Amino acid sequence: MKISVIGCGYLGAVHAASMAELGHEVIGIDVDQRKIEALAAGRAPFFEPGLPEILLSASASGRLTFSTEMASAADAQVHFIAVGTPQRVGSYSADMTYVDAALESLLPFLKDGDLVVGKSTVPVGTAARLAERVQEVAPGANLAWNPEFLREGFAVKDTISPDRLVYGVSPEPEAAAASKAILDEVYSKALSEETPLVVTDYATAELVKVSANAFLATKISFINAIAEIAEVTGANVTELADAIGFDARIGRRFLNAGVGFGGGCLPKDIRAFGARAEELGRGESLAFLKEVDAINLRRRQRVVDLVLELLDGQAFEKRVAVLGLAFKPDSDDIRDSPALDVAVQLNGLGAIVSATDPEAIPNAHAKHPQLHFVDDVADAVKDAEVVVLLTEWKEYRSLVPADIEGLVAGRRIIDGRNVLDSTSWRAAGWEYRAMGRP
């Protein structure tokens, strides 16, 4: 099919390249000239495993092109809107400026039979509002909502072989049937592999995405709240999580205590969800998300407090190594990153911070040039009095005391992700501290 993808940030670039890899003819559109030039040259503007390879192969095949002109979408039959919905300045609400602008720019080029497909994470009620606008200007076109469920680090796989598909379609039967038929063709490969499909209304499709993120955030903050209790009782939150995780009703995934979640989705999505509930007069229904957010932010402060404990209450001019800056491994995304936040706080306390990350240093430097960045673990830990592991990259998870023993000034390590073998570190004479573990 001929597809346009409007917005070529993280979501849009992955979606465009993946759709082309599946055999569709795709035009990616974005107002950022430099981003478009990079993508057209086969260069991913951010780190995502597998994306450079499909960018190159899809571009070489001629199925994937990029443009800054919305008119380039005129020949497409399916138009995916994949622009950002950041947190509005001075508010927890989502900023819909980019979604609305994308649709308004697209409207003059819509034809009878076209389908506009929202992929951005939006407040419930947005799809119905946009569908009305489509019908006003292009009554022969339809709108559907098809939320994304990408995991950074696995986004290409999650797009080409998703674990489920959700279509939010019009309440009008003919429009709904037409939209479903088009989306079934777009996702024919996934459907042929018996990927679960939910066809529902606009509001449900919008709520599926934010509800999933709210549940995951709640699960992470729940185990971190238990970690707070474990820290004052001597319990081991990791063993506790193993034990309750055997209950099929609970499950072990995302029950990992640590420095908390970050990124461009969970934090801003749960805040926007709560704000939307307030607008709907049901703020009490999601009031618990404020505590989920508060627990998450407290874990960052807990790491700073642990550093101060190990340094006898004084961080000024003490050398601290920070391992990890991205909010999660296999990504260079520093948006609302707990790791970067901790590094900035320690620097603000006067510590001499040496921070490293396999991929996120350029982004971190652009945002916080006051930090001292180094290329690898050896440089980071040189003469450090405390080592702090904050992003669970494979090379950090596999660290053993012998790797850094002769480089540090003090044998003190904080495992902010609970991924190291505490027994081996303590046996080697290190003072080992973790999150919710004795």
Secondary structure, DSSP 8 states (H G I E B T S, - for coil): -EEEEE--SHHHHHHHHHHHHTT-EEEEE-S-HHHHHHHHTT--SS--TTHHHHHHHHHHHTSEEEES-GGGGTT-SEEEE-----B-TTSSSB--HHHHHHHHHHGGG--TT-EEEE-S---TTHHHHHHHHHHHH-TT-EEEE------TTSHHHHHHS-S-EEEEE-SSHHHHHHHHHHHHHHTHHHHHTT--EEEEEHHHHHHHHHHHHHHHHHHHHHHHHHHHHHHHHT--HHHHHHHHHTSTTT-STT---SS---SSSHHHHHHHHHHHHHHTT-GGGGTHHHHHHHHHHHHHHHHHHHHHHHTTT--TT-EEEEE--SSSSS----TT-HHHHHHHHHHHTT-EEEEE-SS-HHHHHHH-TTSEE-SSHHHHHTT-SEEEE-S--HHHHT--HHHHTTT-SS-EEEETTS-S-HHHHHHTT-EEEESS--
